[in-house]
Amino acid sequence: MSIYKRVLETNGSDFQRMRIAEELCELAQAVLKGTDIDNIEEEIADVQIVFKYLPLVFDISKDRIQEWKDIKIKRLKKDYPIG
């Protein structure tokens, strides 16, 4: 069992949804303030960790997330062509 599954099993999905939202807000605040690079780095690390919970909390496959990433990247490449 992964650490992420263990934490989710221990705390429940409601708690983890709140934790995810909290960490996203903390990162947004750090970015908007934009003066404390150490804090931004720490909040990025927190968000990357809680992002591992999202597919588990909402029972979403990694393949489906990759499909959306591919769509979004394709759109970026169209909107911002290179060369």
C-alpha positions as CSV (number, residue, x, y, z in Angstrom):
1,M,0.0,0.0,0.0
2,S,1.4,3.4,-0.9
3,I,1.8,6.1,1.7
4,Y,-0.9,8.1,-0.2
5,K,-3.4,5.3,0.1
6,R,-2.6,4.8,3.8
7,V,-3.1,8.5,4.6
8,L,-6.4,8.6,2.6
9,E,-7.5,5.4,4.4
10,T,-6.6,6.9,7.8
11,N,-8.0,10.4,7.3
12,G,-10.8,9.9,4.8
13,S,-11.6,11.6,1.6
14,D,-13.4,14.6,3.1
15,F,-10.3,15.5,5.2
16,Q,-8.0,15.0,2.2
17,R,-10.2,17.2,0.0
18,M,-9.9,20.0,2.6
19,R,-6.1,19.4,2.8
20,I,-5.7,19.6,-1.0
21,A,-7.7,22.9,-1.1
22,E,-5.7,24.3,1.8
23,E,-2.3,23.5,0.2
24,L,-3.5,25.0,-3.1
25,C,-4.5,28.2,-1.4
26,E,-1.2,28.4,0.5
27,L,0.7,28.1,-2.8
28,A,-1.6,30.7,-4.4
29,Q,-0.9,33.1,-1.5
30,A,2.9,32.5,-1.7
31,V,2.9,33.1,-5.5
32,L,0.8,36.2,-5.2
33,K,3.1,37.6,-2.5
34,G,6.1,36.6,-4.6
35,T,8.8,37.7,-2.3
36,D,9.7,34.5,-0.3
37,I,11.3,32.0,-2.7
38,D,11.8,29.4,0.1
39,N,8.1,29.6,1.0
40,I,7.1,29.2,-2.7
41,E,9.4,26.2,-3.0
42,E,7.9,24.6,0.2
43,E,4.4,25.2,-1.1
44,I,5.2,23.7,-4.5
45,A,6.5,20.6,-2.7
46,D,3.3,20.4,-0.6
47,V,1.1,20.8,-3.7
48,Q,3.0,18.1,-5.6
49,I,2.5,15.8,-2.6
50,V,-1.2,16.4,-2.3
51,F,-1.6,16.1,-6.1
52,K,-0.8,12.4,-5.6
53,Y,-4.0,12.1,-3.5
54,L,-6.4,13.6,-6.1
55,P,-6.8,10.5,-8.3
56,L,-7.3,8.4,-5.2
57,V,-9.8,10.8,-3.6
58,F,-11.9,11.1,-6.8
59,D,-11.2,7.6,-8.2
60,I,-9.8,9.0,-11.4
61,S,-7.4,6.9,-13.5
62,K,-3.9,8.2,-14.3
63,D,-4.6,7.5,-17.9
64,R,-7.6,9.8,-17.9
65,I,-5.5,12.6,-16.4
66,Q,-2.8,12.0,-19.0
67,E,-5.5,12.3,-21.8
68,W,-6.4,15.7,-20.4
69,K,-2.8,16.8,-20.1
70,D,-2.2,15.8,-23.8
71,I,-5.2,17.9,-24.8
72,K,-4.0,20.9,-22.9
73,I,-0.4,20.6,-24.2
74,K,-1.7,20.2,-27.7
75,R,-3.7,23.4,-27.3
76,L,-0.7,25.3,-25.9
77,K,1.5,24.2,-28.8
78,K,-1.2,25.4,-31.2
79,D,-1.5,28.8,-29.4
80,Y,2.2,29.2,-29.0
81,P,3.9,27.6,-31.9
82,I,7.7,27.1,-31.8
83,G,9.7,27.8,-34.9
